Amino acid sequence: MSSQVRLKLLPSIKCMFDEPIQVKVAGLRPRQVVNMRAKLTDDKGVVFSSSATYRADGSGEVDLKRDPSLGGSYVGVEPMGLLCSMRPHTMHKIYLKTNAINPQVVKFSVHEEEGRLLAEMMNERLLMRDGVTRVPVNEGNIRGVLFTPPGKGPFPAVLDLPTSVSEARPSLLANKGFVVLSVAVYNKKGDNITETHLDHFEEAMNFLKQQPKVGSKGVGIMSRCKGSNIGLALAAFVPGVEAIVCMNACNANVVTPLYYKKRQILSSILFDESKFIPTESGAIIIKDALEDPLAEKNKGSLIPIERAKSHFLFAVVGDDLNWDSEAYMDEMVVRLKHHGKENFETVFYPGAGHMLEPPYAPHCPSSFNAGVGKRVLWGGEPKAHIAAEIHLWKKIQDFFKTHLSCDAAQTKAKL
């Protein structure tokens, strides 16, 4: 390494996972061309990396907040481009954080055009602020993780419904002052692959409401894709859902029939494998393969969201290759309006893809889809997708703060 070249991560080498940093380099030759790189290993051992070419200014400095990448994983001015443009070294892998206690460590480095290392620095990206607690929950039918903010509360409660186990979203939301219980749709036992029981998620809701620091009368739900099926059904059939975030949701129950109190309450629509489109990457495009929810034979799969007393936030994208989330949102809005409901708001991100996550994680363009049992393309133009995640993450927090009422007297009564 060159002792003259200095790599700076501002304001600190430690930061929260969902917060940006400023990457700067000093001590280069005027107008020197260098290669900037970033690399991390996720909790499943998958390696992700990115690189971009930069030209120093007349003072021998590079500032990613100011200077454009000339080529590599992205081009143009992208302050967090090295993080968000990371790609897995093994194709069709999604970034996973399965234990939020440990920070995500990212190695940033600066190299000469020939590859010689000039400087490097580690960035620790924390998922839990000081005082946030993480408690695994294995009680009754509940398999999940509970995150609780520091302080006496009372705090609003949110049930997070990821498709599979991931702790980034719930831990980061707990940092913002919410008690969050994360329960994956597809659990390790594999007992919900052929049918889904709403009772298990109602049990999780009740467990969450009984936590001593919870002060909200009901709960919020954070969901995407198949998780939104369960979230919307909870809002429609189970009292106590005050607010629900649905990211790229379908208006009908998909893949597995839904049961409640030992009877089927919703049939399911399926994917037609003959309409899967193969790609050279080995992943398929399934967007046009899902059955029409509005077809007469599928009416029993439509989720009766007009029964819900919740507030809805529907977030959809324009480049969803999983299914037509924009059309499904439009149909849900029509359904609510038809029943005289105005308890919803919508947000649309034209160039983003299906896999919306908290900001500054590697964007996932393709991975295994448990619902169809195959690797699929999710869509999303990287720059637009990054911008969507930054905007939506703040909107989700504001939405829950607005619609989850918190009652201090109720918390005291529990104690």
N, C-alpha and C positions, 0 to 999 in steps of 0.2 A: 504494500500500500504506500501511497505517497503521503509523506508527513505534511505537505503543504495543502492538500485537498481536504476540505472539511465538509461533511454532510450534516445538515441540521434538520431536526424534526421539531417544529414549533406548534404550540407553545411548550411542549414537553415530549420526551420519548414515551411517556405513559399518557394514555387518554382513554376515554370511554369508546367502546366499539362503534357506536353510532354518531361519533363526533369527528369532524374533519381535522386534518393536520396540514400544516404547510411544510412542503419538502423543498429545501434549498441546498445549493452546493456553492461553495466559495473556494478560492485558491486555484482555479483552473487558469490556463493560458487564455488570453483574449481570443474569442471566437472559436475556442476549442470545441470539437464535436465529441460528445461522450454518450455512452449507453447507460441509461438508468434501469435498474432491475428491482423487482420485488418478489419475495418467495415466502410461502407459508406451508405448514402441514396441518390439516384439520384433525379432528378427534377420531376419525376413521383411518388415519394414516395416509390420506390422499394428499399429494403434493400439488400445489397451485403456484403458478408464476406468471410474470408479465415482464415486458421490457419496452423501452421507448428511447428514441434517439433525440438528443437535445444539442443545441449549439449555445455555448456560453456567450454572454454579452461582452462589451469592451472591457469590463472590469473583471472578467473571468468568473462570472457568477451565473448560476441557473436557478430560476424560481418557477416551480411548477404552477404557481398561482398566476403567473404572468406570461411565461414563455410557452410557445407551442411545441408539441412533439412533432418531429419531422417524419416519423415512421415508427413501425413496430406494432405493438398491441393496439395502439390507437393513434390518432393524429389530431392536432389542434391543441388548444388550451384546455386541459382537463386537470384541475388541481388534485383530484383524487383518482386520476386515471390509472395509476399503477396498481391501486387496490382493486378497483371495480372491474378492470379488464383482465384480471387473472383468469387463467384457464387451467383445468386439471391436466396433469401429465398422463392420466388414464382417461380415455374418452368417456363421455356420458356419465360423469360423476357430479353430484351436487355437493356444495360445501355444507358440512354438518358440524354443529357444535353440540355435542351430546352431554357435556358437563360444563356448566357456566362458571364454576368456581375458578377454573384455570383461564387466565387471559389468553387471547390469541396473539402469538408472537409472529411478527412480520419482519423479515430481514430486507432492508433497503440497501442497495449498493450502487456505486458509481464505477464505471469501467471505461478504459480507453477503447477506441474503435477496434483495436486489435484484441481486446478482451482482458487486458491486464487490470486487476483490481486496484482502484485508487482510494476508495473509502467505503465503509459500510457502517450500518447502525441498526440496532434492534428497536422495534416499536412494539410496546406492550399495549394491546387493545383490551381493556377490561370490560367484562360483561356485567359485573355486579359492583355497585358502589359500596363503600364501607358501610357496614351495618345491615345490608340486605342479607336475608337468610334464605338458604336453599334446603328444603326438606323433601326427600323422596317419599311418595305416598303409595302404600300397598295395603289398601284397606277395602274389604268387601270386593266389589267389582272395579275399584278405582286403581289404575296403574298410571301414576303421573308424578309430577314434581311441583311443589308449592314454593313460590317466591314471595317473601314478605318484606316490605320496606322497614327501615329503622324508625323508631319513634312510637308513641302511644296510639296514633291514629285519631279518629277513625279514618279508614281508607276505603275507597270503593273497590269492589271485587270484579275480577275479569276471569272468565274461563277461556283459555286458549285451546284451540282445536287444530293443531297441525296434522297434516296427513300422516307423517311418521315422526318419530322422536327427534325433536330439535329444541334446544334451550335458548337460542339467541333471542327470539322474539319475546318470550315471557319474562326472561331476566331483565332485558332492557326496558320493558314496560314497567316492571316492578321498581326500577330506578326512578321512575317518574311519579311514584306515589300511589301505586295500585297493588293490591294483593292479587297475585296471579297464580292460578292452578292450570298447569298445562297437561292435557290428556290427549295422547295421539289417537287418531282415528283407527289406524292399523297398529295393533299392539303386538308384542313379542309372542304372546300365546297363540296368535293366529286364529282366534275363535270368532273373529268378526269379518272374515274374508268372504263367507257365503251369505251371511245375514248380519244385520246391524240392529242392536237393541238400544232404543232410546233411553230405557230405564237406567242403563249404566251411566249415561251422561247426566241424567237427572240426579242420580246419586252423587255424582261429582259436584253438581251445582249445590246440592244441599250441604255437602261437606264444606264447600267453600264458604257458604253463607254463615256457617257456624264457627268460622275462625274468629278468635277473640278480637283481632284488630279490624275486622270487617265492619263497616258502618253503613254500607248501602243496603237499601231495602231489597233490591234485587241484584242481579249480576249483569255484567256486560259480557259479550261473546266476541272473540276475535277469530276469524276463520277465513279459509280460502279453499276453493275447489270442493272436494268431497267433504271437507270439514264444514263448509257452508251448508251442505245438505242437512247435516246434523244440527248446526246452529239455527237454521231457519225452522226446522221441525221442532226444536226446543221452544223457540219463540211462539210457534203456532199451537203446540199441544201442552206445554208445561208452563204454569204460572211462574212469574218471577224474573223473566228476562226483560231488562229495562232498555238495553241498547245492544245492537249487534252490528259488527263490521263484517261485510261480505265482500271478499276480494275475488273477482272472477268466478262468481257463483253460477250455478245452473238453477233454473226455476223449478226443476223436477228432481226427484230422487233418482240417483244413477247407480248402476252396477249391482248393488246389493239391496234387497227388499228391507224395509224398515219396520221393526216390531216395537210395540209398546204395550206393557201390561199383558203380555203373552198372546197378543193378536197382531196380525199385520195391519199397519195403518197406511202404508204407502208401498205400492209396487215399485219396480225399478225399470228404467229404460237402459238399453244396452248399446254397446258399440258394435257396428257391423264390420267385421274384420275384412270383408271383401272391399271395403272403401278405404282401408289403410293405404297410405302412399309411402313406399320405401324410398330411402335416400341413400346416396353413396356413403354417408357416414355410418350407416348401420342402424340409425334411428329412423322411426317412421313418423309421418304426419297423420294425426287422427282427427283433425278439426272437423271434417265433414262426415265423420263416421258414426256420430251419435244419433240415435233415433230421434225423430221429431217429438218433442214433449207435448205439442198441441194436437198430435194425431189422436183420433177417437180412441184407439186401443190403449193409448198411454195416459188417458185422463186420470187414472188412478195413481199416477206417479207425481202429479202436480202438487206442490207443497202449498197448503192453504194459508199463505202468509197474511191474508186479510184478517185472520183470527187473532193475530198477534197484537199485543198492546205496546210493543217495543218501538223504539226509534231505530231506523235502518240507515246505515251508510253503505251504499253500493259503490264499489270502486272497480272499474273495468278498464280494459286496455284495447288498443286497436290492432295489435299484432299477436293475438292469442292463438297459438297453433294447437291448443288442447281442445277447445270448442269455441263456439261463437258467444263469448261472454257478454258482448255488447247487446246482441239480440235478446239474450235471456234477461238481462237487466231491463231492457225496454218492455218486455212482456210482464215482468214483475211490477214495474211502475204502472202500466196499464191496469193490471189487476187491482192494485191498491187504490188507484184513482176511481176505478169502477165501483169500489165499495166505499167511496167517500173518504178515503184515507189520505192524509198529507204528512204522515209521520216518517218521512224519508228524505234523504238527500243523496245526490249522485255526483261522482267525479269520474272523468274520462281522460285517459292518457294515450294519445294516438299511437306513438311508436313503441310503447312498452310491451313486454311479453307476459306470459301467464304467471311466472314465478316471482311475484312481488314479495320482497323481504325487507326487513329494516335496512337502512342505507349502509353502504361501504363494505358489504360482503361481496365476494366474487359473483358476478351475474351468471346464472345457470341457463344456458341455451338448450341443454338436453340432458336427460337422465332417465332412470327407470321409473315407470309409472305403475304403481302397485295395482291400480284399478284395472288396467288392461294386461298387466304382466309382461310389458315390453318396454324397451327404450324408446322414448319419444322426443320430438322437438317441441320446445315450449314457446319459442318465438322471442322477439324483443330486439330492437336496435339498441346497442349498448348505451349510447349517450342518452337517448330518450328514456331508456329503462332506469338508468341511474337517477335522472332528474325526477322521474315519477316516484321512485322509492323515497327520495329526500322529502318531496312535497307530501306524499301520503302519510309518512311516519308522523309528521307534525299534525296532520289533519286527524289521524286516529286518536292521538292524545287529546286534542281539543274536543273531539266528538265525545269521548268518554267522560271528560271533565264536565262537559255541558249536560249530559243526559244521565249520568249515574249520580243520583242524589245520595248524600251521606248524612246519617243521623247519629250524632254523638250520644244522644240519650239511649238509642238502641244498643250501641256498643256497651254502655255501662250496664244495661239490663242483662246482657249476656254474662258479664263478669259477676 
